[in-house]
Amino acid sequence: MIKVDLLPDKGILIITPQGALSADDFHRIAAVADPYIAEKGQLTGLLIRAASFPGWDSFASLIEHLKFVRDHHREIARVAAVTDSGFVKVARAVAQHLAQPDIRQFPQDQEIRALAWLETGK
């Protein structure tokens, strides 16, 4: 399960995993993001709030995750991962070579700083 919140005035999508990621989670994210992108052209930012990486509940979920990244990475200016997870550090390093958005990791206690960076790039 995943919690999805859109800050429409800022163009920032906040996702909070609440257990292993399912294929439906990525459909839920797209259902919130796609109408905004269709209207505005892109998201200013995506904030991923996760104490640790929850993993995927199936191989199909991993495939849906990869499809979501493929279909949306050009439509998101910046991605901030707010986590202390070591897995996210590795995933970030790989993603920077494959995806267009600027991706940064922030410690869990720095969410306000992460939101500011998403809004302004500073």
C-alpha positions in Angstrom: 0.0 0.0 0.0 1.2 3.5 -0.7 -0.1 6.9 0.4 -0.2 9.5 -2.4 -0.6 13.3 -1.8 -0.4 16.0 -4.4 0.4 19.6 -3.5 -1.2 21.2 -6.5 -0.1 24.7 -5.8 3.5 23.6 -5.7 3.4 20.8 -8.3 4.9 18.3 -5.8 3.7 14.7 -5.4 4.5 13.1 -2.1 4.4 9.3 -1.8 4.8 7.3 1.4 5.1 3.6 1.1 3.2 1.7 3.8 4.4 -1.8 3.2 5.7 -3.8 0.2 4.9 -2.0 -3.1 2.3 -3.5 -5.3 1.5 -3.1 -9.0 -1.7 -1.2 -7.9 0.5 1.3 -6.0 2.0 2.5 -9.2 -1.4 2.7 -10.9 -2.5 4.8 -7.9 0.5 7.1 -8.2 -0.2 7.5 -12.0 -3.9 8.2 -11.4 -2.9 11.3 -9.3 0.2 12.4 -11.2 -1.1 12.0 -14.8 -4.0 14.5 -14.7 -1.7 17.2 -13.2 1.0 16.5 -15.8 -1.6 16.7 -18.6 -2.7 20.1 -17.3 0.6 21.6 -16.3 3.2 19.8 -18.4 5.2 18.3 -15.6 5.6 17.9 -11.8 8.0 20.3 -10.1 9.0 17.4 -7.8 8.4 14.0 -6.3 9.1 13.5 -2.6 9.5 9.9 -1.5 9.1 9.6 2.2 10.3 6.2 3.5 12.0 5.1 6.7 13.3 2.1 4.8 12.8 0.6 1.4 9.8 -1.8 1.7 10.5 -3.9 -1.4 8.0 -5.2 -3.9 5.3 -7.7 -3.2 5.9 -9.5 -6.5 8.0 -9.5 -9.6 5.0 -7.9 -11.4 5.3 -5.0 -9.0 8.9 -4.4 -9.8 8.0 -4.4 -13.5 5.2 -1.8 -12.9 7.7 0.3 -10.9 10.1 0.2 -13.9 7.3 1.1 -16.3 6.3 4.0 -14.1 9.8 5.4 -14.1 10.1 4.9 -17.9 6.8 6.7 -18.6 7.3 9.6 -16.1 11.0 10.4 -15.6 10.9 13.2 -18.2 7.8 14.7 -16.6 9.3 15.2 -13.1 11.9 17.9 -12.6 13.4 16.7 -9.3 13.1 13.7 -7.0 13.9 13.9 -3.3 14.1 10.7 -1.2 13.7 11.4 2.4 15.2 8.4 4.1 18.1 7.0 5.9 17.9 3.7 4.0 21.1 2.4 2.5 19.2 0.7 -0.3 18.0 4.1 -1.5 21.5 5.4 -1.8 22.4 2.6 -4.2 19.1 2.9 -6.1 19.7 6.7 -6.5 23.2 6.1 -7.9 21.8 3.8 -10.5 18.8 5.9 -11.3 20.9 9.0 -11.9 22.4 7.3 -15.0 19.0 6.2 -16.4 16.5 8.9 -15.5 16.2 12.5 -16.3 15.2 14.2 -13.0 17.8 15.5 -10.6 17.7 13.0 -7.7 18.8 13.7 -4.2 18.6 12.0 -0.8 17.9 13.8 2.4 18.0 12.4 5.9 14.7 11.6 7.5 14.8 14.7 9.8 15.3 17.0 6.7 12.0 16.8 5.0 11.4 20.5 5.1 14.8 21.0 3.4 13.9 18.4 0.8 10.6 20.2 0.0 12.4 23.5 -0.3 14.9 22.0 -2.7 12.0 20.5 -4.8 10.4 23.9 -5.0 13.4 26.0 -5.7 16.3 23.7 -6.6 18.3 25.2 -3.7 
